[in-house]
Amino acid sequence: MASKKRPDTQKTSEIVCLDSRSLEREPEAKKLRVKGPGCNKRCESDCLWEGLASLQVPPSCSSLQVSSSCSSIVRDLYQYRLDEAAWLPLQQSLQKSFLHSLASYQIFHKAAPFDRRVTSLAWHPTHPSTLAAGSKGGDIMLWNFGIKDKPTFIKGIGAGGSITGLKFNLLNTNQFFASSIEGTTKLQDFEGNTLRIFTCSDTCNIWFCSLDVSTKSRIVVTGDNVGNVILLNTDGKELWNLRMHKKKVTHVSLNPCCDWLLATASVDQTVKIWDLRQVKGKNSYLYSLLHKHPVNSAYFSSDGSRLLTTDQKNEVRVYSASQWDNPINRIPHPHRHFQHLTPIKATWHPRYNLIVVGRYPDPNFESCAPYELRTIDIFDGNSGKMMCQLYDPQDSGIISLNEFNPLGDTLASAMGYHILIWSQKEVRPWKEKERH
């Protein structure tokens, strides 16, 4: 059957309200300094990417000819081990204190800006009270809930415009990358202008379901609904387009420390890990992690050492860099898939080894209790043990998406049409008087 042409839609975005200057009025004390897109513990290659041809695996030092630089590395590694031994107890103490504070978290801000459900969330990288959200209708909102100004709102096309991926441009945070069911992956600004189109489908049969970006290596990766993954540079040049999965690619994630390491998740019940420097075809993956059910997401931890996957039924898994092909934790958890529900995805806390995920009670789940609540569940990433649950009886719907801000002290949740902002009760970070 011939492919069906996509109906003409109005591509020009409608701006309902715009005031990007509101970010500039936020107190300096609340802004985060960004040293770069990487993390503190680097495990990245030294070369910059100028296309895939320039990517090289860093050479190892010969055991027969130990240069002064290699001996320096040995000393650095030894010192790192000493520092790590001192750091772990402090990190555990800080995490314990944070978990104690979660007991006092409550909803301080709530918004329902869209006429369709929320499908994407992204925190501003340097403004801890600024959040971007996308909807099933293609609407995008930039919301600084720390001030009284109305949020910036970009109107989408409506049906068929669902935002499936949303990322701030770290080189210019007045811009963002977005993938959508409309059939595009593009760079836009919050004035509604399309600055660059990376991928565009001419038919209704192909759309884009996932997105990630590396500012350091200046690459964009996006996956579509038939299993293709496309790698481009940020200038829009396509580096390759390969069918890496048999079915829809639900999620793509670049390792934040080694951004040549890519994880892809699919409804074909696999998560695959790739070295972008060595991709030659669909079978050139490093690992293929088979799941029992289709997979919604695969997120690397902030230090790049772990991978968190969420299936479409009842399991969250944690993998470690020490052995990618064997999960160190399998956490039973009810979050079954439903067509009219934004897929539930477990995410990492940015500073602690904690997992946050929304609960969709299932009467067929082994440990299901009568009248079980639709909570937000916090798990320990090491033990898999439930540490805390968040719940508000006034907002008791199914919470599909949860993202902590870069500081790790404020949680944004997507519940149907609503966006919920959770923060600590005793120490409210954005008081009314600070909003003026």
Salt bridges, closest charged atoms under 4 A:
ASP19 OD1 - ARG21 NE 3.63
ASP19 OD2 - ARG25 NH2 3.45
GLU26 OE1 - HIS127 ND1 2.53
GLU28 OE2 - LYS31 NZ 3.16
ASP115 OD1 - ARG116 NH1 3.69
ASP149 OD2 - ARG25 NH2 1.92
GLU182 OE2 - LYS11 NZ 2.86
GLU182 OE1 - LYS186 NZ 3.98
ASP212 OD1 - LYS167 NZ 3.57
ASP259 OD2 - LYS216 NZ 3.00
ASP268 OD2 - HIS245 ND1 3.06
ASP275 OD2 - ARG277 NH2 2.91
ASP311 OD1 - HIS335 NE2 2.90
GLU315 OE1 - ARG317 NE 2.73
GLU315 OE2 - ARG330 NH1 3.90
ASP362 OD1 - ARG336 NH1 3.99
GLU372 OE1 - ARG359 NH1 3.39
ASP377 OD2 - HIS333 NE2 2.71
ASP377 OD2 - ARG359 NE 2.76
ASP395 OD1 - LYS110 NZ 2.94
GLU432 OE2 - LYS148 NZ 3.42
GLU432 OE1 - ARG435 NH1 3.44
GLU434 OE1 - LYS30 NZ 3.51
